[in-house]
Amino acid sequence: MMGKSTLKFIRLSPTKARLIAREVQGMNAELALASLEFMPNKAARVISKVIASAVANGGYEPEEVVISSCRVDRGPVLKRFRPRARGRATPIRKPTSHVFVEVSKEMKKDK
């Protein structure tokens, strides 16, 4: 039993988003949401919303689940051009990302 959530075509570089995704992987959802709140990155805000959505989709409370998987895939790239000196143009790549989050029940460890 798990809760899943996806966010597609977000205007965010997948490279930058993966840095944050790796931080929260395997964390308790409540702890992850709390730590993401104080990160200055755009990716942190986006991923925290996806985690909150995955928790709600599973019908759980954040304190009772762990983030079993947090994956960021590459989306299509918006290609733009910037005019430069002497009539030239240089390309600008605006990457997009797809964010996938899965949360599952925390297994209690018996001692």
Backbone hydrogen bonds in HBPLUS format (Angstrom, degrees):
<---DONOR---> <-ACCEPTOR-->    atom                        ^
c    i                          cat <-CA-CA->   ^        H-A-AA   ^      H-
h    n   atom  resd res      DA  || num        DHA   H-A  angle D-A-AA Bond
n    s   type  num  typ     dist DA aas  dist angle  dist       angle   num
A0003-GLY N   A0103-VAL O   2.86 MM 100  5.19 150.9  1.95 144.2 153.3     1
A0103-VAL N   A0003-GLY O   2.82 MM 100  5.19 164.3  1.85 155.4 160.8     2
A0005-SER N   A0101-VAL O   2.95 MM  96  5.37 143.4  2.09 155.7 160.9     3
A0101-VAL N   A0005-SER O   2.92 MM  96  5.37 164.5  1.94 164.2 167.2     4
A0007-LEU N   A0099-VAL O   2.81 MM  92  5.07 150.9  1.89 148.1 155.6     5
A0099-VAL N   A0007-LEU O   2.73 MM  92  5.07 162.1  1.76 155.3 157.4     6
A0010-ILE N   A0097-SER O   3.03 MM  87  5.29 154.5  2.10 154.9 151.6     7
A0012-LEU N   A0010-ILE O   2.81 MM   2  5.63 120.9  2.16 116.0  99.1     8
A0097-SER N   A0010-ILE O   2.91 MM  87  5.29 150.1  2.00 142.7 152.4     9
A0017-ALA N   A0013-SER O   3.05 MM   4  6.30 157.5  2.10 152.7 159.8    10
A0018-ARG N   A0014-PRO O   2.88 MM   4  5.97 150.2  1.97 146.5 153.1    11
A0020-ILE N   A0017-ALA O   3.16 MM   3  5.48 123.9  2.49 103.4 115.7    12
A0021-ALA N   A0017-ALA O   2.97 MM   4  6.25 159.9  2.01 150.2 156.8    13
A0022-ARG N   A0018-ARG O   2.95 MM   4  6.03 156.9  2.00 150.1 153.3    14
A0023-GLU N   A0020-ILE O   3.05 MM   3  5.14 125.2  2.36  97.9 112.3    15
A0024-VAL N   A0020-ILE O   3.35 MM   4  6.74 151.2  2.44 153.7 159.1    16
A0027-MET N   A0024-VAL O   3.01 MM   3  5.37 161.6  2.04 134.9 136.1    17
A0026-GLY N   A0067-ILE O   2.84 MM  41  5.06 148.8  1.94 153.4 157.4    18
A0067-ILE N   A0027-MET O   2.87 MM  40  5.66 162.7  1.90 166.6 170.9    19
A0032-ALA N   A0028-ASN O   2.90 MM   4  6.11 157.9  1.95 155.9 163.1    20
A0029-ALA N   A0065-VAL O   2.96 MM  36  5.84 172.3  1.97 147.0 147.9    21
A0033-LEU N   A0029-ALA O   2.94 MM   4  6.10 164.1  1.96 150.0 153.5    22
A0030-GLU N   A0062-PRO O   3.18 MM  32  4.73 126.9  2.48 122.0 113.0    23
A0034-ALA N   A0030-GLU O   3.06 MM   4  6.24 154.2  2.13 143.4 150.6    24
A0035-SER N   A0031-LEU O   2.97 MM   4  6.20 157.4  2.02 148.9 154.6    25
A0036-LEU N   A0032-ALA O   2.90 MM   4  6.03 155.3  1.97 151.5 158.5    26
A0037-GLU N   A0033-LEU O   3.24 MM   4  6.27 140.0  2.41 136.3 144.9    27
A0038-PHE N   A0035-SER O   3.32 MM   3  5.71 146.4  2.44 104.9 112.7    28
A0039-MET N   A0036-LEU O   3.18 MM   3  5.23 167.4  2.20 106.7 110.4    29
A0046-VAL N   A0042-LYS O   3.18 MM   4  6.49 163.7  2.21 152.7 157.2    30
A0047-ILE N   A0043-ALA O   2.87 MM   4  5.98 173.4  1.87 157.2 158.9    31
A0048-SER N   A0044-ALA O   3.02 MM   4  6.03 153.4  2.10 140.7 148.1    32
A0049-LYS N   A0045-ARG O   3.25 MM   4  6.47 148.7  2.36 141.5 148.6    33
A0050-VAL N   A0046-VAL O   3.17 MM   4  6.53 151.0  2.26 145.7 153.9    34
A0051-ILE N   A0047-ILE O   2.91 MM   4  6.15 156.3  1.97 151.6 157.8    35
A0052-ALA N   A0048-SER O   2.99 MM   4  6.15 162.3  2.02 144.0 148.8    36
A0053-SER N   A0049-LYS O   2.98 MM   4  6.15 148.8  2.08 139.7 148.3    37
A0054-ALA N   A0050-VAL O   2.91 MM   4  6.17 153.3  1.98 145.9 152.9    38
A0055-VAL N   A0051-ILE O   2.97 MM   4  6.23 157.3  2.02 154.1 159.8    39
A0056-ALA N   A0052-ALA O   3.08 MM   4  6.27 159.7  2.12 143.1 148.5    40
A0057-ASN N   A0053-SER O   2.81 MM   4  6.01 153.2  1.88 148.9 157.0    41
A0058-GLY N   A0054-ALA O   3.14 MM   4  6.32 143.9  2.27 140.3 148.1    42
A0060-TYR N   A0055-VAL O   3.12 MM   5  5.53 168.2  2.13 161.0 157.6    43
A0059-GLY N   A0056-ALA O   3.02 MM   3  4.95 143.8  2.16  96.8 108.0    44
A0064-GLU N   A0061-GLU O   3.13 MM   3  5.76 158.4  2.18 120.8 126.9    45
A0106-GLU N   A0064-GLU O   3.23 MM  42  6.06 159.0  2.28 151.3 145.6    46
A0066-VAL N   A0104-SER O   2.96 MM  38  5.68 164.7  1.99 163.4 163.5    47
A0104-SER N   A0066-VAL O   2.99 MM  38  5.68 156.5  2.05 158.6 164.8    48
A0068-SER N   A0102-GLU O   2.89 MM  34  5.64 124.5  2.20 134.9 150.4    49
A0069-SER N   A0102-GLU O   3.23 MM  33  5.04 161.5  2.27 139.4 137.4    50
A0102-GLU N   A0069-SER O   2.77 MM  33  5.04 157.7  1.82 153.8 155.2    51
A0071-ARG N   A0100-PHE O   2.78 MM  29  5.07 159.9  1.82 154.0 159.4    52
A0100-PHE N   A0071-ARG O   2.79 MM  29  5.07 169.9  1.80 158.4 160.7    53
A0073-ASP N   A0098-HIS O   2.80 MM  25  5.06 161.4  1.84 156.8 158.3    54
A0098-HIS N   A0073-ASP O   2.89 MM  25  5.06 158.4  1.94 141.9 144.1    55
A0075-GLY N   A0096-THR O   2.83 MM  21  4.79 156.8  1.88 134.1 126.3    56
A0078-LEU N   A0094-LYS O   2.90 MM  16  4.88 163.6  1.93 141.4 135.9    57
A0094-LYS N   A0078-LEU O   2.79 MM  16  4.88 164.7  1.81 155.1 157.8    58
A0080-ARG N   A0092-ILE O   2.87 MM  12  4.96 173.6  1.88 156.8 158.2    59
A0092-ILE N   A0080-ARG O   2.66 MM  12  4.96 156.1  1.72 147.9 144.1    60
A0082-ARG N   A0090-THR O   2.88 MM   8  5.36 164.1  1.91 154.0 159.0    61
A0090-THR N   A0082-ARG O   2.94 MM   8  5.36 162.2  1.97 151.6 153.7    62
A0084-ARG N   A0088-ARG O   2.84 MM   4  5.15 169.3  1.85 141.8 138.8    63
A0088-ARG N   A0085-ALA O   3.31 MM   3  5.97 163.8  2.34 116.8 121.4    64
